[in-house]
Amino acid sequence: MKPSRAAKRRHLPTSPFKPPLPAPPVKEFELGDQVTHDKHGLGRVLEVEGQAVLVDFGTVKARIIAPYAKLFKL
């Protein structure tokens, strides 16, 4: 038997608890965008593939997977 995924609970208006925060918007990058990363520094987007981007940081090329927590567009 496969374990089922946890169902998303709905917030009831009469609940004494605050509703859950909405998900943050997904960052979108384009080919050639200049970006910065907390660990690797300044880089340029070489390839965009679905849920990942390939970035050239000069000394290293890194594939960063969504949600791109440490990657910021300049």
MOGIDA-V167822 format. One record per residue. N is the residue number from 0. OMEGA is omega as a letter, one per 40 degrees, with the letter a starting at -180 (NA if undefined). BURIAL is I if it has 9 or more other ideal C-beta (glycine too) atoms within 8 Angstrom, else O. D_FIRST is the distance of its C-alpha to the first C-alpha in Angstrom with 1 decimal. Layout:
BEGIN
n = [N,N]
omega = [OMEGA,OMEGA]
burial = [BURIAL,BURIAL]
d_first = [D_FIRST,D_FIRST]
END
This chain:
BEGIN
n = [0,1,2,3,4,5,6,7,8,9,10,11,12,13,14,15,16,17,18,19,20,21,22,23,24,25,26,27,28,29,30,31,32,33,34,35,36,37,38,39,40,41,42,43,44,45,46,47,48,49,50,51,52,53,54,55,56,57,58,59,60,61,62,63,64,65,66,67,68,69,70,71,72,73]
omega = [a,i,a,i,i,i,i,a,i,a,i,a,a,a,i,a,i,i,i,i,i,i,i,i,a,i,i,i,i,i,i,i,i,a,i,a,a,a,a,i,a,a,a,a,i,a,i,a,i,a,i,i,i,a,i,i,i,a,a,i,a,i,a,a,i,f,i,a,a,a,a,i,i,NA]
burial = [O,O,O,O,O,O,O,O,O,O,O,O,O,O,O,O,O,O,O,O,O,O,O,O,O,O,I,O,I,O,O,O,I,I,I,I,I,O,O,I,O,O,I,I,I,O,O,O,O,O,O,I,I,I,I,O,I,O,O,O,O,I,O,I,O,O,O,I,O,O,I,O,O,O]
d_first = [0.0,3.8,6.5,9.0,12.6,15.1,17.2,20.9,23.0,26.2,29.5,31.4,35.2,36.0,33.9,36.1,34.0,34.8,32.5,30.5,32.5,31.9,30.6,33.5,34.6,33.5,36.4,37.6,39.7,42.0,43.5,46.5,45.6,47.1,44.6,44.6,41.9,42.1,41.8,43.2,45.9,47.4,46.0,45.7,42.7,42.7,39.6,37.1,33.7,31.1,29.7,32.1,35.9,38.0,41.0,44.1,45.4,48.4,47.5,43.8,41.6,38.3,35.2,34.2,30.7,30.3,30.8,34.0,34.6,37.7,39.1,41.8,43.9,47.6]
END
